[in-house]
Amino acid sequence: MAFFESNRGGDKAQPPKPKTRTREWADSLIFAVVAATLLRWSAVEAYVIPSESMEQSLMVGDYLFVSKLHYGPITPQTPLQVPLTHQTVWGTGIKSYSDLIQLPTYRFPGFGSVQRNDIIVFHVPHEQPLPADMRTHLIKRCIAVAGDALELRAGQVFLNGQPGPVAGQPQTTYFMAVEAPNDDIRKALHEHGVVDYAEPDGIPRVVSDAATGQVGFVINCPASVADYFRKQPYVRALTVTAPGVALFPDVADFHGTAATSNAPNRWQLDSYGPLPVPKKGQTIALTSANAAIYYKIVAQYEHNQGISWKEGMIQQNGQPLTRYTVKQNYYFMMGDNRHNSEDSRFWGFVPEDHIVGKAVFVWLSIDPHADFLHKIRWSRMFRSIS
């Protein structure tokens, strides 16, 4: 047995030196950064709405909090990063991370799972070659969850063959032909929340329809606002207008390889699908008719090796891949401003490991077109998001 003799008569321990003011500030700053980083990763993060893709549900200039707790926080894929940054160091173009170390991700349990009509912040899935957690953030509404079959008919959402529930105030783009554009019409547009953020004053500019020669305004508004203007005596016609664009899955690109379907569809922004949304554990029979739908999933999102595209089929190690089992859930996202939103109709599904969190409430809203006295939209302060 060992015995230790206490130092009763020896030298007394020296009291610790008091911290300098600089050391105290440094310790406080380090603690604050660590605490903020942990809070930002695990619980809640702040975002600002930069574009009109979610109007009228979310406005340009809305500042909102996004909950990581609803779906569970996900561990970082890219751990070597300057704290409290994303992609670049604040106010510079300097990259704020190193991708020398890439880790597998794990999502901790959350309060629940992604539901239809949730408004969600996620990493844009097709942004290459950035690591998944360093890709640009987008915010959209989840229209269809894993296992759904989605279709749009004249702008109406159908899920699994039945009309789907519609939340928020989806907007459509119209050409409003008028007898003579004037300030009264512009005032009416402003009063009904019709905003054009491309214009300095926010009011849609007067345009001419090349086909008919009519003059008027191109406006984005909910159906209720469109119904109001249809009844006004100065409106000659109000017609839906949508750009003709290439939509998923006719154009899928991975490292420069075009994965175009053998039978290109004629889908449009308001007439889209039917499209199955992949579900974890689902085994899919791949054919030349559906391979383009799953190409990004197999080649990019689920980290398979030896994947290529040849003669209308997905190939692995030079051989056609005829069956594939999906490794995670996927979701279909759309903006509420249906004709002015680049979303899943353009680039496809959002993988579950790209989802950041659920938008829960607006804590500040600033109107970019208002004067100083009316800059803050007080009516939107602390408004819950639905």
N, C-alpha and C positions, 0 to 999 in steps of 0.2 A: 504494500500500500504506500502511495506517495503522499507526502505532506508538504504543504507550501507555507512558508513563513511570511506573514504580512510585513510590509515595510513601515514599521512604526516610527522609527527614529531617523529614517533616511531623508532624502530630499523630498520636499513637497512638490506635488504635481503643479506645473505651471498653468494658470488659467488661460483659456483660449483667447487669442487676440480678437478684439471686436472687428466686425466686418466694416470695410470702408463703404462709403456711400455708393461708389461705383460698383462694388461687389454686390451690394444689396439690390441695386437696380438690375444688374445682370441676372442675379438669381430670380428676381421677380419676372423678368422678361422671359427667361427660359421656362419657368413654370407656366406662364400664360400661354406661350406658344405650344407647349406640350399638351396642356389642358384643352386649348382650342382645337388642336389637331385631332385629339381623341374624340372630342365632341362632334367635330365635323365628320369624322369617319363613322362613328357609331350611332349617332342620334339624329342630328339635323344639320342642314346646310342651306345657305342663302343663295338665291339666284335672282336675276333680273330678266324680264322678257324683252328681247331685242327686236323682234319682228312681229308681224300681224298674223302669223299662221294660226293662232288660237283665238282670234277675236270671234265673237264678243265675250267669250268666257274669260280670257285673259287679254289685257291691253298692253300695248307697247308702253314701257315705263313702269309696269307692275314689279314690285319687289316682293318675293315670296319665300316662304320657308318650305323645304322639302324634307319629309320624314324618312330617315333610313330605317326606323324601327318597324314600319308597317310590313315590309317584306324581308327585313333582316339585313344588317350591314354585311358587306362582302369584303373579304380580306384583299389587300392590295396585290395586284399582279406585278407592279413596278415599285419596289420598296425604296429605291434610291431616288429620292425626290426632295426638292426644297420644300419645307413645310408650308402649308397654306397656299400652295400655288397649283396651277393646272396648265400644263404644256409649256408655259414660259414664265420667267421671272416678271414680277409686276412692272408694268410700264416699259418693258423692253421686249426685244425679240429673241432674247437669250433662252435657250432650252432649259427648263427647270428640272429635268430628270435625266437619268441614265438608264438605258435598257440593257445594260450588261448582265443584270440579274432579272430573270423573269420567273415568277413563282406560280404554281397552280392556285386557283382561287377557291375559297370556301365561303358559302353564305350561311351566316348564323340564323337561327330561328327568329322569325318576326311575329308580329301580331296576327298576320294573315297572309293571303296570297293575292296575286294580281287578279283583279276583277274587271269585267267588262265595264267600260265607261270611266274607269279610273284615269286621272290625269297624271302622267308619269314622266319623270326625267330619266333619260337613259343616254348611254354613249352611242353615237351614230355608228352602226355596225360596219359600214362599208369603207370607212376611212382608213386607207392603207398608206404607209406601212406602220402607222403608230400602234403601240400596244393598246389593247382594248380599253384599259382604264385611263389612258391618256387621250382618247379620242374626244371630239367635240361633244358637248352636251346638247341634247335636243329635248323639247317638251312637247308631247302630243297626248291625245286621248287613246286609250286602248279600246279598239273596236271589237276585236275578236281574240279569244284566248286559245291556248293549245287544245286541239281536238275539234275546234269549230270549223264549219265550212262557211266561208264568207262570200257574199255577193252584194253588189250595188245595182239596183234597178231604178233608173231615173233619179239617182241620188239617194234613194231609200236603202237603208242597210237591212239585209236579210241574213240571218244566222241559222244555219241548218234548215234552210227552206222556209223559215218563219220570219216575219218582220221583227227586227231587233229593237231593243229599247234605245231611245235616243236621249242622251243627256246634254246639258248645255244649250247653246243657241247656235247651231250650225249655220254658217253663212254660205251664200252662193253668189257668184258674180253675174251681174245683169248689165245689159245695155239699156239705159233709160232714154228713149228718144223723146224730145220735148219740142214744143212749138218754137219757143225762143228762150234760150238760157238767160237768166237774170239773177239779181241778188236775192230775190224772194225764194227762188228755187234752191239756191246755195244755202240760204238760212234754214230752209226745211230739211235739207240733207244733214246739216250740222245738228239740228235739234233731234234728229232721229238716229244720231250716232254713226252716220256714214262718214268714214275718215279715209283719206288717201295719204299715207305717210310719205309718199314720193313727192308730194307737193309741199312747199314751204308753209302754207297756211292750213294744210290738212284737208282742204276742200277739193273734191275731184275736179279735174280740169275738163273743159269742153272738148269733145272729140267728134269726129265725123265718121259715119259708117260708110266705108268705100262701096259696099254693095248696094245700099239703098239711097245714099246721099243724105240721110237724116243726121241731124246733129243732136247731141245729148251728152250724157255722162256714163262712164263705166263705174258701177258701184258694187260694193260688197256689203251684203246685209242679210239678216235672217228673213225667213219667209213672211213673218208678220209685218216687217217693214216694207217688203216688196208688195204685199197686199195693200198696204196703205197708199203707196205711190200709184198703184194701178188705178185707184179710184179718183186720183186728182185730175182735174180738167186740163191741166197743162201737159200731161203725159200722153204722148201718142202711142207708145208701145213700150213694153218692158219684157225683154227676152233674155233667157239664160244664155250665157256665153262662156265657153270653156276652151282653153287652148288644146290643140291636138299635139300630144307629146308621146314619147316612147315610154311605155310602162312595163313594170315587172310582170311576168318573167321574160318578156321578149328580148330585153337587153339585160344581160348579167355579165359582169366583167370581173375577172380575177387575174391580176398580174398580166393584163393585156390580152387575155384569152377570151374571146366572145363566146358566151354560152347561149346562143340564140335558139329558140325552139324550132323544131322542124316544121311546125305548123303555126306560124305567127298568129296570135289572137288579134281581135279587133277591139280590145278593151279600151275604154275611155275613163275619164275621171269620174263620171257619174254612172257609167255602165261597165261594171268590173266584176270579173269572176264568172262562175264560182271558183273559189280557191281554197283548198284545204290548208289549215294551219297545223304544222307538225307538233306532235306531242311526244314527250319523253317515253322511250320504250316501244314506240310504234315502229313496226317493220314495214317498209315500203317496197313494193315491187317497182323498180325503175324501168321505164320504157322511153323510147324516143319522144313520146307525147308528153311526158311529165318530167323528164330529167332536168330541164332548165329550171324548174321550180326549186329543186333541191341541190343545185350545183354549188351555190355559195355555202350551204350548210355543210356539205360533205368536204368541199375543198378548203374552206376558210374557217368557219365558225367552230368546227369540232376537231380541228387540228389533226386531220388524217394525213398520212404520208403517201406520196406517189400518185396524187390525183391530177388528172388532166381531162381535157374535153376533146373528143374526136368523133366526127361523123354523127353528130347529134346525140351522143351518149357520154355519160361520165365514165372515165376509165381509171383504174387503179393498177399501177405497175404495168401499164400497157394492155390490160385486159378489161373488157366491158364490165361495169359494176351493175348487176341486175337486181340486187336486194341490198337494203341498207336499214339498220336499226338506229333510230334517232336517240342521241345521248342527253338532250336537255329539252325543256319546253321552249316554245316560240310564241310570239305575240304579233298582232297586226295593229299598227298605230296609224292614226290619221289626225290631221289638224282640223279644228272646228271651222276654220275659214277654208272650206273644201276646195276651192279653185285656186287658192294662193298658199298652198302648203306642200312642201316637198316631203313626202312621208312614205309609208310602206308601199303605196301604189307605185312609187318610182323605184325603190331599191329593195323591197322585200321585207322579210321578217326580222324582228328584233329578238336576239337570243336572251334567255333568262339571265345569263351571267353579264349582260350589258346593262341591266336595269339598275338604276341608282336609288330611286325612292319615289314616294308619292307626294305630289304637291298638296299641301294642306291648307295654307291660308296666305293671303296678301297682307303684308304689314305696312307697306308704303306704296303709293302710286303717284307717279309724276307725269303730267301731260307734256310731251315735248313741244307741242304747238301753242300752249297757253302762255299768257303773259305772266310776269313775276307774281302778281297777286292771286292768280288763279292756277298756279303751277301744280299744286297738290290736289289730287282728286280725293277729297275728304270722304266721299261716300263709299270709296273702295277700301278704306283703311280697315285692317283687321277683319277682312271679309273671308269667310271660308270658301274653299274652292270645290266645285262640284261639276 
